[in-house]
Amino acid sequence: TLKTSTVQRLLSYAKSNIPVDDLLEKIVDEVQLSTKSMIERWQQSSTLRNHIELINHAVERYMEKDYISATTILYTRIEGIMRDVLQMANSNKQASAKNLAETITSQKESSDIGQNILLPRMFHKYLDDVYFRNFNPKQPAEISRHSVAHGVAKPQDFSVKAATIGLLLL
């Protein structure tokens, strides 16, 4: 979704310990300009077939700057998509955070999942450390699947950044 030059800048910033949030405005602009092609790509995905109505609604909310709704839909729906991938892999594994992360990052390149320079190792780390971060209701993660789904994420955490990350996770 992001331009190669933007991904390269992100990686460069991260390696140099420059706050990647400095690129947020550029990333949001690119995502907003790409939503039509993203939706078209997602509609062709058998993996996303059961989720497309809610994904479309999340994109609509995102474009209307309703980041609370977009984030809430996306962060919980992403787990549902991972559950479908686990089931399509004919796995008898329990749909735990660990097994979902392992399954989604171990899939071979396909027209639905694709590959990226950050996959699978760094994406697996992101899923473990951020998306499925250990849940402590007294000290919830800033924004994670658990803090959103368990109703303890702070209102300010439902930001343009969180919603943009959700779209990019798809």
matplotlib code that plots the C-alpha trace (Angstrom):
import matplotlib.pyplot as plt

x = [0.0, 2.8, 5.2, 8.5, 10.3, 8.0, 8.7, 12.5, 12.2, 10.3, 13.0, 15.7, 14.1, 13.6, 17.3, 18.4, 16.1, 14.3, 10.6, 8.7, 5.7, 7.4, 6.2, 2.6, 1.1, 2.7, 1.6, -2.0, -2.0, -0.8, -3.3, -6.2, -5.2, -4.9, -8.2, -10.0, -7.3, -7.1, -10.8, -10.6, -7.7, -9.5, -12.7, -10.8, -9.4, -11.0, -9.4, -11.3, -14.6, -16.4, -15.2, -15.5, -18.7, -17.2, -13.8, -15.6, -17.5, -14.2, -12.7, -15.7, -15.4, -11.6, -12.2, -14.8, -12.1, -14.1, -11.0, -12.8, -15.2, -12.5, -10.1, -12.7, -13.8, -10.4, -8.6, -11.2, -11.8, -8.1, -8.2, -11.2, -9.3, -6.4, -8.8, -10.1, -6.5, -5.8, -9.0, -8.1, -4.7, -6.6, -5.0, -6.3, -4.5, -6.5, -7.0, -4.6, -2.7, 0.5, -1.0, -2.7, 0.5, 2.5, -0.1, -0.5, 3.3, 4.1, 1.8, 3.5, 3.3, -0.1, -2.3, -4.3, -1.5, 1.5, 5.0, 6.8, 10.4, 9.1, 7.4, 7.3, 9.8, 9.3, 5.5, 5.4, 7.3, 4.8, 1.9, 3.4, 4.7, 2.0, -1.2, -1.5, 0.5, -0.1, -3.3, -3.4, -6.7, -5.1, -2.3, -3.6, -1.3, -1.8, -3.7, -3.9, -6.4, -6.9, -7.2, -9.8, -11.8, -11.8, -13.0, -10.0, -8.3, -8.3, -10.3, -7.2, -5.7, -8.3, -6.3, -5.6, -2.3, -4.2, -6.7, -4.0, -2.1, -5.2, -5.7, -2.0, -2.3, -5.0]
y = [0.0, 2.4, 3.6, 1.9, 5.2, 5.6, 2.1, 2.7, 6.0, 4.2, 1.6, 4.2, 6.2, 3.1, 2.1, 5.6, 5.9, 8.8, 8.8, 7.2, 9.2, 12.1, 10.3, 9.8, 12.6, 11.3, 7.7, 8.8, 10.7, 7.6, 5.3, 7.7, 7.9, 4.1, 3.1, 2.5, 0.1, -1.5, -2.3, -3.6, -5.9, -7.0, -7.8, -10.3, -12.1, -15.4, -14.9, -11.6, -12.7, -13.1, -9.8, -7.4, -5.7, -4.7, -3.8, -1.5, 0.1, 0.6, 2.3, 4.5, 5.6, 6.1, 8.4, 10.4, 10.8, 8.6, 6.9, 5.5, 3.4, 2.5, 1.3, -0.6, -2.5, -3.1, -4.3, -6.9, -7.9, -8.6, -11.3, -12.8, -12.9, -14.6, -17.1, -17.8, -18.3, -20.7, -22.7, -22.6, -24.1, -27.1, -26.6, -28.3, -25.7, -23.5, -20.0, -18.4, -15.2, -17.3, -19.8, -17.0, -15.1, -18.2, -19.3, -15.9, -15.4, -19.0, -18.9, -19.3, -16.5, -16.5, -14.1, -13.5, -13.0, -11.9, -11.1, -8.1, -7.4, -7.2, -10.6, -12.9, -12.4, -8.7, -9.0, -11.9, -9.8, -6.9, -9.2, -10.6, -7.3, -4.9, -6.3, -9.3, -7.6, -9.2, -8.0, -6.3, -4.5, -2.3, -1.2, -1.8, -1.4, 1.9, 0.3, -3.4, -6.0, -6.8, -3.2, -2.5, -5.7, -5.7, -2.1, -0.6, 1.4, 5.1, 7.3, 9.2, 5.9, 5.6, 7.9, 8.4, 6.5, 3.5, 3.4, 3.7, 0.9, -1.2, -0.6, -1.4, -4.6, -5.8]
z = [0.0, 0.9, -1.7, -1.7, -0.9, 2.2, 3.4, 2.9, 4.9, 7.6, 7.9, 7.8, 10.5, 12.7, 12.2, 13.1, 16.1, 14.5, 15.5, 12.7, 13.8, 11.9, 8.8, 10.0, 7.9, 4.7, 5.5, 6.2, 2.8, 1.0, 2.7, 2.0, -1.7, -1.8, -0.2, -3.5, -4.7, -1.3, -1.3, -4.8, -3.8, -0.6, -2.5, -4.6, -1.5, -0.5, 2.9, 3.4, 1.8, 5.2, 6.5, 3.5, 4.6, 7.9, 6.3, 3.9, 6.8, 8.6, 5.5, 5.2, 8.8, 8.3, 5.4, 7.5, 10.2, 12.6, 14.0, 17.0, 14.8, 12.3, 14.9, 16.8, 13.7, 12.3, 15.5, 16.3, 12.7, 12.0, 14.7, 12.9, 9.7, 11.4, 12.8, 9.3, 8.1, 10.9, 10.0, 6.2, 7.2, 8.4, 11.8, 14.9, 17.0, 19.4, 18.2, 20.7, 20.1, 19.7, 17.3, 15.2, 14.9, 14.0, 11.4, 9.7, 9.4, 8.3, 5.3, 1.9, -0.6, -2.2, -4.1, -0.9, 1.6, -0.5, 0.8, 2.0, 3.2, 6.7, 6.6, 8.2, 11.1, 11.9, 11.4, 13.8, 16.3, 15.8, 16.3, 19.6, 21.0, 19.9, 18.4, 20.8, 23.6, 27.0, 28.5, 31.9, 32.5, 35.2, 32.7, 29.2, 26.2, 24.4, 21.6, 21.0, 20.0, 23.7, 25.0, 22.2, 22.5, 26.3, 26.5, 28.3, 25.6, 26.3, 24.0, 22.9, 21.7, 18.9, 16.7, 13.1, 13.7, 15.3, 12.4, 9.8, 11.3, 11.3, 7.6, 6.9, 8.9, 6.5]

ax = plt.figure().add_subplot(projection="3d")
ax.plot(x, y, z, "-o")
ax.set_aspect("equal")
plt.show()
